[in-house]
Amino acid sequence: KRPPSHLNRFAKKLWKEVCQEMIDVGVLTVVDWSAFELCCEAYGQYRELHDAIYHVVEDGKRRKRGLAEYLDGRNSQTSPELTAMHKAIESFLKYSNVLGLNPVSRNRIDLKEKEKEKKDPMEDMWNEAAK
């Protein structure tokens, strides 16, 4: 399945990297598309905000900057980019936990049952030949 066109480049990259694997192991089904889309959206927002905070364009050239430089003259509690980035991280972590995108949450999903549901055609042929 292709990523929705409205997702930014970071979100589309995540979608392309993990979508098929999640389908193959039985974690992602048609009823999960909205949650997966929101997860990718949150990740994409986080990455864009991270980029805006840690990079600056000067004289037409892009360069890295540290958090201290970004915060120079700003209040860390009211910086809109920093606040939004933290909210995007929280959203991504919530959805990634639900969808099994980290080792701890993935261990809570019973993938063994999903694997049993998939029939191996070679096993079927072997069983038929043994009869």
C-alpha positions in Angstrom: 0.0 0.0 0.0 1.3 3.4 -0.9 1.6 6.2 1.7 -1.0 9.0 1.6 0.1 11.9 -0.6 -0.4 14.4 2.1 2.4 12.9 4.3 5.7 14.8 4.3 8.9 13.1 3.1 9.9 11.8 6.5 6.5 10.3 7.1 6.5 8.7 3.7 9.9 7.2 4.3 8.8 5.6 7.6 5.6 4.3 5.9 7.7 2.7 3.1 10.2 1.2 5.5 7.8 -0.5 7.9 4.4 -0.9 6.2 5.0 -4.1 4.3 6.8 -5.8 7.2 3.9 -5.0 9.5 1.5 -6.4 7.0 3.6 -9.5 6.5 3.8 -10.3 10.2 0.0 -9.7 10.7 0.3 -6.6 12.8 -1.1 -4.2 10.3 -4.5 -4.8 8.8 -7.0 -2.7 6.9 -8.6 -1.6 10.1 -5.3 -0.2 11.3 -4.6 2.2 8.4 -5.8 5.3 10.2 -3.7 4.6 13.3 -0.7 3.9 11.1 -1.2 7.0 9.1 -1.4 9.1 12.3 1.7 7.4 13.6 3.6 8.3 10.4 2.2 11.8 10.5 3.4 12.4 14.0 6.8 11.1 13.1 7.0 13.4 10.0 6.0 16.4 12.1 8.7 15.5 14.7 11.3 15.3 12.0 10.3 18.6 10.3 10.4 20.4 13.7 13.7 18.8 14.6 15.1 20.0 11.4 13.8 23.5 11.9 15.3 23.7 15.4 18.7 22.1 14.6 19.4 23.8 11.3 19.4 27.4 10.1 19.8 29.0 6.7 22.3 31.9 6.5 23.4 33.5 3.2 21.6 30.8 1.3 23.5 28.0 3.0 22.1 25.5 5.5 24.1 24.7 8.6 23.6 22.8 11.8 23.1 24.6 15.1 22.8 23.3 18.7 19.9 23.6 20.9 21.6 26.4 23.0 22.0 28.5 19.8 18.3 27.9 18.9 17.2 28.9 22.4 19.4 32.0 22.6 17.0 34.8 23.4 14.0 32.4 23.6 12.1 30.8 26.4 12.3 27.0 26.2 8.9 26.8 27.8 7.1 28.9 25.2 9.1 28.1 22.0 6.4 26.9 19.6 8.8 24.6 17.6 10.1 22.9 20.7 6.7 22.6 22.2 5.2 21.1 19.0 8.2 18.8 18.6 7.7 17.3 22.1 3.9 16.9 21.4 4.8 15.1 18.1 7.2 12.8 19.9 4.5 12.0 22.5 2.0 11.2 19.7 4.4 9.1 17.8 5.4 7.1 20.9 1.7 6.4 21.7 0.9 5.2 18.2 4.1 3.2 17.9 3.4 1.4 21.2 -0.1 0.5 19.9 1.2 -0.7 16.6 4.2 -2.6 17.9 6.9 -0.4 16.4 9.3 -1.0 19.3 10.7 -4.2 20.9 8.7 -3.9 24.1 5.3 -3.3 22.5 6.1 -5.9 19.8 6.7 -8.6 22.5 3.1 -7.9 23.8 1.7 -8.9 20.4 1.1 -12.6 19.9 2.8 -13.0 16.6 3.1 -16.8 17.1 -0.7 -17.1 16.6 -0.5 -15.0 13.5 2.3 -17.2 12.1 0.3 -20.4 12.8 -2.6 -18.9 10.7 -0.3 -18.7 7.7 -0.1 -22.0 6.0 3.2 -23.1 4.5 2.4 -24.6 1.1 5.4 -26.9 1.3 4.2 -28.3 4.6 0.8 -29.0 3.0 2.5 -30.9 0.1 4.6 -32.9 2.6 1.6 -33.8 4.6 -0.3 -34.9 1.5 2.6 -37.0 0.3 2.9 -38.7 3.7 -0.7 -39.9 3.6 
